[in-house]
Amino acid sequence: DNKACNIYNMANSISEFNIVRQMKTEHADLVHDISYSFNGRRMATCSSDQTVKIWDLGEDNEWHMTASWQAHPSNIWRVVWGHPEFGHVIATCSFDKSIAMWEEIGLAKRDSGEPINSWQKKLSLAECKASVTDVKFAPHHLGLILGFCSADCYVYVCELPDISETNLYRLYKHDTKVSCSCLSWNPSRTSPPLVAVGSDSVSAGISKVFIYKFIQEEPKGLKELISPIAVAGPVRDVAFAPHMGSDNFNKKQSETFIAQEVATLEKHKSQVWRVEWNITGTVLASSGDDGQVRLWKANYSGKWDSCATIKDSEVVCNE
């Protein structure tokens, strides 16, 4: 069911991974993204039905929809939570060529009189000339910053002084020369602020991943760090691991970066749409057109392999 979502729990190890429940999202069309809040007790969903829905985990351990509104006049591809340091904030991007940032401002009432949380649009940017394919908040230690990319070939960084002063934003953009499909910020505090951008534009069977540094000193902007990484087929998602590379970066050293392939994971045997790391960077999750979610781990020798597979609400552990 493309309008429902499964919630899983991994207690202490992958061998204890199990489905907790399946919930109806109450969306009227395909659900494109689901995002947890920082503490994991709130959830946001977005859909082709043009709405965003907010869910809260109640004292009864059930998920309850506490807000729902039309966020864009077209398909909504991504929804993401900001760090609680900036309040209860989410960002969305859409086929309508725009991004929006929303803040929870208090309680309102439905027509039936039932209380519901109220969300207010704090920022709307329609700078793109094509569908906005991804949006992500930068790590909170960098400040209130949004990165987003578009099928118009540009990657954008929007810097805001504060959630209450969104009209004072500054926007930086960089032309990748190819359609952009996905974006990820490097979460590390000890290395420079990096942005990875993937492309779904294929030429001779090859697409690209770009790695940029966000320059925080004037003149600010994005600087390409290495030559684009060639990837076979369209890139649908990119994700930095929480512990990216070495943590002993010295600002006095020359900023030389090398991208090295450490594994190719092929068991999906179909197009892979999403990848996500666990909080320690030791387990990678992927989902594909084969209808499966796979979990991957490296063994003691550094070889990566599938350690669990989820299909039709059934979890099969390979450990």
Buried (B, 14 or more C-beta within 10 A) or exposed (E): EEBEBBEBEBEEEBBEBBEEEEBEBBBEEEBBBBBBBEEEEBBBBBBBBBBBBBBBBEEEEEBEBBBBBEBBEEBBBBBBBBBEEBBBBBBBBBBBBBBBBBBBEEEEEEEEEEEBBBBEEBBEBEBBEBBBBBBBBBBBEBBBBBBBBBBBBBBBBBBBEEBEEBEEBEEBBBEBEBBBBBBBBBBBEEBBBBBBBBBBBBEEEBBBBBBBBBBEEEEEBBEEBEEBBEBEEBBBBBBBBBBBBEEEEEEEEEEEEEEEEEEEBEBBEEEBEBBEBBEEEEBBBBBBEBEBBBBBBBEEEEEBEBBBBBEEEEBEBBE
